[in-house]
Amino acid sequence: MDGRCFDTGHGAGTARGYASTGRGPEARLLRASLRAAPSLTVVRAESGAGGPDLVEEVLREPEFACWTRLRARCADAADAMPLAPVLDALAALPCPAPLPGRPLPPVTGVLGLLVPELADRLPPPPAGAADPEVRRCLAPRAVEALLTAYGDAVLVVEDVHRADPATLCLLRRLIGAMPARLRLVVVEDPSPGLPDLGFRAPARLRSEEIDVRPWTAAQTAESVRDWLADLRPDHLTEQEDIAALVHELTRGLPEVVGQLLRAAGELTRSRETACPARAAEADGAWNEEEREDARADSPLAALRQVGAPAAVRREWARRCAPLTEDARRVVEAAAVLDRAVPAGVLAEVADLAPERAEAAVDVCLRRAVLRADGPHPAFRHPLERLAALARVPGPRRARLGLRAVRALRRGGGRPPLVDLARLYALAGRMVQAVRCLVAAADRAAAAGDYATATRLYTRAVTEDPRAAGRVRTAERLARTAQLARAGERVVAVVRRVLDEDDPPPRLRGEIRLHLSVVLRNQSGGALDSLNEVARAIPDLEASDPQTAARAMAVAAIPSIKGWPVERHRYWLQRIETLGEPVADPVARAAIAANRATALMLLGSPRAWAAAEALSAAAGTAMEAAHHTRGWTNLAHAATALGYGARAHTYLGRAAAGLADTSSPYLEGLTQTARLVLAWHEGRWPGLHEAADRTALCYQEIPDLTAEAMLVRGLTALHVLGDVSRARHDLAEAARVTRYDTGVILTASAAATARVHLEAGRPGQACEAMEETLHRLERTGGWVWAGEVAPTAVEALLGSGQGVRAHRLVADFAAGIAHCDAPAARAALTVCRALLAGAEDGPAAAVGPLADAEARWRRLGRPFDAARAAEARGRCLLDLRDATAADAVRDVIEVYRELGARWDVARCRRLLRRHDIVSTHRRGRLGYGDQLSPREREVARLVVQGRSNRDIAESLVLSVRTVEHHVARVLRKLNVTARTDIARAGLAADGETGTARR
């Protein structure tokens, strides 16, 4: 007979399309079990894990298309009539025609009384079937006979743990005497608290047990990636955060993941045509920080705002419908508490006697409303808790919140302050809620967990209904945020307090002082920070002279994007001439760290004594944090000045200080200091990867990201030879940096200019450095010019701007005349050599360049020394000196040892320009049909999608030469288009390259 497929109502609220993700092994087991007949398959999957979806997806495959399929879903056993799931499944099926030579057995006629849809197509009911007791006895036999008549068939029974006794009896009867061509698939929930039905198959029957578990975090991330790619590909950068949030909210249950992503997708799409400000607020389930983030137009914000999707709420209401009144009260108490607690606490919050509460918990476990994986009952996932909380009326929610506060306070031990704050807020007691948040933040700050403290202080300021309270907490927030990852939200919250709450002068000055440091380190920009501290000083001088001194120390720290350096020197002088010494040890530590930093950034000889003053033991965690901050700042400054050994010493002291505190900002500052120091010292193996990891890790802190991207760009250029990637990273570093203390803008501009110079574009090289040179001239921060000045002089001379080149060198020399900055002095020597070579001929530059090379070597900077030696080699080549070729070859060897691929190529091109070739050079015809090493390198870059110009810049060749190489690659590989090179057998890494004829 012909098989037909039917589905009896399964799927309301399920997540189609998610069943196959990560389910390959389970699907293979199910297929194998279905192919055997007869067979029993027990699929163990908790609600939402996708067990029924997995079964349906496998049964849709072509090899099972001709089977008759019945799906039965068990409702609550207490409300179901006997055999209801199976009878409902049969009602959706037309009765088969009688089999040839085998009419339907008479016993099947009894089903006509139970399933009226089949009455006119079944044999007459047997005698006595009108008696309910007779029907009850004959029905299992009738179902078995009818299923036998269908031939190849599969009966899927879902939620079998809810089955009525008659259905369970039928299933056990089928298992004991299974029709020859029937496959029985039962889906049961193995959650603790639910009955274990213990289906056991006889030895002659093929049986399989398949566990369908929730998704792992990686499988959830795969689903999120596909969702984002379809919804908003431009937000794939949020993928990691979105996947983590989705997995946390759903516990990896595929159906729930699907429901959440669909709801968030609909909300995101609706925002594309509506003003984000009109988006609905969350219903109180999220905290204020999350509600603030939810106003942003992004999929992550939509996920936070969507709450419990409608499908989750409907399924939750269905499961809760049969609960007793006591069980409902227990669920409400658990939803308000939002933490796993003993049954006694639930009883107190629900206002139930302990024995009644225990019985109610048992009911919740049996109905799979709560789960008991641990020692205490809890919700299966946070979205069900949100669905439960949404069903609690506001006044009752408030009463339960206060009961929960009393219960938790009586629980002994240290009160869970964050939980208490949430419960007080739920009850509308915002003052008490804010006090708990502030107390929790104080504890976190005292323990050195500044990230948590900053987050809690921010919530407290936002949720406090009192202006005076907001002002007090804003001061703590701004102070603590200096040592955490404080983004734009923290700045906005603090500025709102300053603008709207009219703090008294002393607090206003302190808040502005702390805010200026946050702006300096993590958000805003140099001028924003400096102007904020300048506004703070008058308030502080009138109310708190010692804190005013601290503000002056902050104002003393210079930046290439900030004030002229004379203004910073003025604040340094003001600090040193204060009449009254600073008594507070924390303020004294902060001033000492800032003063030492400012002196070293300015190249003052007095910096070393100020640095050693930080060696005094710190009495408190805050003092230690300021000392550690000072050491990290000094490590950066010492590296820029050219004192690498001292930078290592300062980094060691900073690492020792970080062992006793937790500050993401200081940890990141130490990492970027190590990156920059490794670059200057020529420790380049693995440096690009390390810079990439750091840039990703600290992408919320602009200056840390900028320094990491600077090193990533420099290594992309010189180590990888990837000019296009290098130019992107260098430009991003310059764009992202906020309070640049003279390294990022100068180094990125100089490296970009070097690319233009090598390509014969001195005018564009000057343009790449114009903004940086203007900042140096405006601020007078010539101590920072060492990175960019030699390249600037070369570009200016090459573009016919000799007068400006002379003025630049003169300003550079005057700016560092009284500075202790050996790196700047070595760079000045190179600049003067270049000017001498341009005016008096190459011979005049040879000696000064040799002097510069020696200076760089003494400073432990092999790359800078090699660049000076390369410049000297160019002069010798122009002079046709007999030692010129060997001098350049020595430089090539230094570059090779460093791993400077781009620089090796540049020097080889320099030799070729002067008709100096290797004695062992082989012509290209010697490679026959195989690609030469240069052709393999060109082909590798072509496969990466690089243009001829990009390839020329990366390999330091002319565009015409690259065109010739590409043409030979195409000819040898016997292809006609660049896109065919990879398919012709050339791997992306360029290791293969034999032509295919």
Sequence and secondary structure as in RCSB ss.txt:
>XXXX:A:sequence
MDGRCFDTGHGAGTARGYASTGRGPEARLLRASLRAAPSLTVVRAESGAGGPDLVEEVLREPEFACWTRLRARCA
DAADAMPLAPVLDALAALPCPAPLPGRPLPPVTGVLGLLVPELADRLPPPPAGAADPEVRRCLAPRAVEALLTAY
GDAVLVVEDVHRADPATLCLLRRLIGAMPARLRLVVVEDPSPGLPDLGFRAPARLRSEEIDVRPWTAAQTAESVR
DWLADLRPDHLTEQEDIAALVHELTRGLPEVVGQLLRAAGELTRSRETACPARAAEADGAWNEEEREDARADSPL
AALRQVGAPAAVRREWARRCAPLTEDARRVVEAAAVLDRAVPAGVLAEVADLAPERAEAAVDVCLRRAVLRADGP
HPAFRHPLERLAALARVPGPRRARLGLRAVRALRRGGGRPPLVDLARLYALAGRMVQAVRCLVAAADRAAAAGDY
ATATRLYTRAVTEDPRAAGRVRTAERLARTAQLARAGERVVAVVRRVLDEDDPPPRLRGEIRLHLSVVLRNQSGG
ALDSLNEVARAIPDLEASDPQTAARAMAVAAIPSIKGWPVERHRYWLQRIETLGEPVADPVARAAIAANRATALM
LLGSPRAWAAAEALSAAAGTAMEAAHHTRGWTNLAHAATALGYGARAHTYLGRAAAGLADTSSPYLEGLTQTARL
VLAWHEGRWPGLHEAADRTALCYQEIPDLTAEAMLVRGLTALHVLGDVSRARHDLAEAARVTRYDTGVILTASAA
ATARVHLEAGRPGQACEAMEETLHRLERTGGWVWAGEVAPTAVEALLGSGQGVRAHRLVADFAAGIAHCDAPAAR
AALTVCRALLAGAEDGPAAAVGPLADAEARWRRLGRPFDAARAAEARGRCLLDLRDATAADAVRDVIEVYRELGA
RWDVARCRRLLRRHDIVSTHRRGRLGYGDQLSPREREVARLVVQGRSNRDIAESLVLSVRTVEHHVARVLRKLNV
TARTDIARAGLAADGETGTARR
>XXXX:A:secstr
    B   STTTT  TT TTTT HHHHHHHHHHHHSSSEEEEEE  TTS HHHHHHHHHTSGGGTTSEEEEEE  
 TTT  TTHHHHHHHHTS     BTTB   GGGGGHHHH GGGGGGS    TTTTSHHHHHHHHHHHHHHHHHHT
SSEEEEEESGGG  HHHHHHHHHHHHT  TTEEEEEEE   TTS        TTSEEEEEE     HHHHHHHHH
HHHHHH GGGGGGHHHHHHHHHHHHTT HHHHHHHHHHHHHHHHHHTTS GGGS    SSS HHHHHHHTSSSHH
HHHHHH S HHHHHHHHHHHTT  HHHHHHHHHHHHH S   HHHHHHHHT  HHHHHHHHHHHHHTTSSB SSS
S B SSHHHHHHHHHTS HHHHHHHHHHHHHHHHTT SS  HHHHHHHHHHTT HHHHHHHHHHHHHHHHHTTBH
HHHHHHHHHHHHH   HHHHHHHHHHHHHHHTTS   HHHHHHHHHHHHHS   HHHHHHHHHHHHHHHHHTSS 
HHHHHHHHHHHHHHHHHH HHHHHHHHHHHT   TTSS HHHHHHHHHHHHT SS    HHHHHHHHHHHHHHHH
HTT TTHHHHHHGGGS  SSHHHHHHHHHHHHHHHHHHHHHT HHHHHHHHHHHHHHHTT B HHHHHHHHHHHH
HHHHHTT  TTHHHHHHHHHHHTTTSHHHHHHHHHHHHHHHHHTS  HHHHHHHHHHHHHH SS  SSHHHHHHH
HHHHHHHHTT HHHHHHHHHHHHHHHHHH  GGGGGGTHHHHHHHHHHTT HHHHHHHHHHHHHHTTT   HHHH
HHHHHHHHHHHHHHH THHHHHHHHHHHHHHHHTT HHHHHHHHHHHHHHHHHTT TTHHHHHHHHHHHHHHHT 
HHHHHHHHHHHHHTT   TT   GGGGTTB  HHHHHHHHHHHTT  HHHHHHHHT  HHHHHHHHHHHHHHHT 
SSTTHHHHTT  TTS   B   
